[in-house]
Amino acid sequence: MEQELRKKNIGVFFGSGSPEHDVSIITAQLIISGLKKLNYQVTPIYITKQGRWMLGEELGSLKLFSDPGAKVEQEKRFYEYYLDLEESFGKMVFRRKGLMSRTISVDLAFPAFHGSYGEDGTIQGLFEMFGIPYVGCDVPSSAIAMDKALTKQMYQVHNIPTTKFIYFFKQDWERDRQSIINQIKNDLRWPVFVKPVHLGSSIGIAKVKDQDLKDLEFRLEVALHYDNKVLVEEGVENLMDVTCCIIGNSETGLKASLLQESVFSSDLFDFEEKYLKEGGAQLGKAQNGLVIPARLNDQVTEEIQETAKQVYKILGCSGIARVDFLFDKQAQKFFSNEVNPLPGTLYNHLWKASGVELDQLLQELVKLAEEKYKQKRSVNFTFESNILKQLNSQKLNSKKLQ
């Protein structure tokens, strides 16, 4: 299988119209360089914030995005392609118009999106429609995992411990914001966390303490600026933030990473702590912000790893995902928190600490994508029926009677 995969052109998709656009670029560059070192054929496919599709070898360089003098938008005529709908089946065919016309075919997709318009099942649906294998979670699991409220509802159904919560939509807020504030005040224990439901990287998330209703209202307004659905949940005091990554497709073949403990100085593990401070804990660079393995006893560690696998299976995840937990150090209890269907930089630092190097991780993800594709193709999704013929026959008979 390995020989066949290396003949295929892997498209690494990144960017898109998400608040996590820049984080996606960083993840993509890691994947692109890693795949090239393994001698895979790779095409970087960048979607701008405005929705333009750009392809080219040069897009596999972080400098092109980080250097103010080398912006992609300035060279958009060179990079801009369109998707040929007529030719794309079993592959995705991209064409560039004009004097420098060119055609690029992609045989396997490796999405590196974060947040909306990519990690949430939207791009996965496109891959399904064109019938090409792709890395990571499928449409339903991506959509559920990227909706924090739906994820927690799944936890409740399957008796997986999670913090108490409420959620509401923007139209609910516009219709009767006071009822929502009263529900939060009366039904939840303070402090509470306010979260846009579909975003990651802690964007728009805030902690509200001491029943500060004025601050609560402000934080809800901010969250609704980023999303039309908002989650409010009880906070966990004496908190340890714990992460476990899972890789695999089948129930019997799942592998759990070591547990990571994220140490942060503010009220929450925010965007700055994750990506900016000391090089970024989520990027595996802020060594003072990470403890691997987490400072937990063997029994709790195993319980969290097994729960992470259970969550992965319940949501129908495949390829790779990250499951986050909140651990109350005083009560010695853990709560399942969020699921990330495409961890930033694939959380390769945690996998490396767990004994899986980046090249092994990338090869495994590509192999799992192909296996999932073949398994899905073995199922018959078409059905022959005589409904249309019967309707036509009834129509003819009706005309004869007239």
Secondary structure, 3 states (H helix, E strand, C coil): CHHHHHHCEEEEEEECCCCCHHHHHHHHHHHHHHHHHCCCEEEEEEECCCCCEEECHHHHCCHHHHCHHHCHHHHHHHHEEEECCCCCCCCEEEEECCCCCEEEEECEEEECCCCCCCCCCHHHHHHHHHCCCECCCCHHHHHHHCCHHHHHHHHHHCCCCCCCEEEEEHHHHHHHHHHHHHHHHHHCCCCEEEEECCCCCCCCCEEECCCCHHHHHHHHHHHHHHCCEEEEEECCCCEEEEEEEEEECCHHHCEECCCEEECCCCCCCCHHHHHHHHHCCCCCCCHHHEECCCCCCHHHHHHHHHHHHHHHHHHCCCEEEEEEEEEECCCCEEEEEEEECCCHHHHHHHHHHCCCCHHHHHHHHHHHHHHHHHHHHCCCCCCCCCHHHHHHHHHHHHHHHC
